[in-house]
Amino acid sequence: MPQLNKVCHLLSSLKIGGAERFCIDLSLEQQQMGYEVTIISFGSTNDELYNVAIKANINVIIFNKKWWSKNITLCSILKKFNILHLHSPVILKVILLTLPLLTQQKIIYTRHGEGLYSEFIWKLTHKVAKPFISAVTFVSQNGQLVFNNIHRWSNIQQQVIENGISVTDDKVIETNSPTLRIGSVGRMVPLKSQKDLIQAWANLPESIKSNIELHLIGDGECRQLLEKQAFSLNAQNSIFFHGFMSDRFKILALFDLLVVSSESEGLSIAILEAMAQQKPVIATNVGGNPRLIQNNITGVLYEYGDIKHLTSAILNYYKNPETLSQHGINAQTHVKTNYSLNKTAREYDGLYQ
């Protein structure tokens, strides 16, 4: 590989999030492949994953600017790299005015989710940026479909590159406890619908509620409402709010089963991480979730908002711990076979070259 391959990943922040976590993992894998890798974040050193990246010996530059300011300084920094890898529409907007000056750089634009970004400002941003983008990638085919229905990019290379993860054969935790611990990992925003999980717990038979715990990891605008919902159910001994956590292994040690109740998803890193550690997943049948979860083999899929089905799935795992264990084993095998981080990095390598 040519030594001149200097890659810069651009993120809007290093706050807790699937795209941010994946970017750090990808950077480490690319370093092993011989790339010189830098992350530019437009957040702050207070972001939860900033220290994670630093401790992993990834070069991180924090750059504070609005989309219209400090463009000359930013351009001089970006010209030091051969490959610029943009990881969100926000980044596209932030560097928009520098794009015409980055004539020697290959610019890759990755869409990690299925957000519409259909407002006028986003349509204009994508129209202006399009001539300067070398390729656009998506983590799911549905994400690609959504993007092209709105922005209608043509004559630009497009590719679906699914997220990957490093997989070990070690389970994070073994437990013989009669308690079933259910995890929810993600931002507490309306899109994630953690309220549905809490309501599903509320719908469980009274006789077993004390044996089923919910562990909600994350923070956001809905946290106060979710805490109020849990308090109204007198569930302080069963529903726990942990806030933001950056150590993935401490997160994974909190639960035996992951529930993802989102209205939409790309290719969820939280799901991949759980499955890689032999934890089955109950998730909404949206976005990339059906690609990851083989229904009734590695977990359970249910239709968004179908709290009755979610409750039933939780109850079935509680009553059948052997199914929980077998689905966890199946989940790890599925991820190890199909979602290797090295495979993902090699696909990006082919695109970079």
Summary of the structure (lengths in Angstrom):
residues: 353
radius of gyration: 20.8
end to end distance: 9.2
largest distance: 66.1
contacts: 1171
relative contact order: 0.12
helix: 42%
strand: 19%
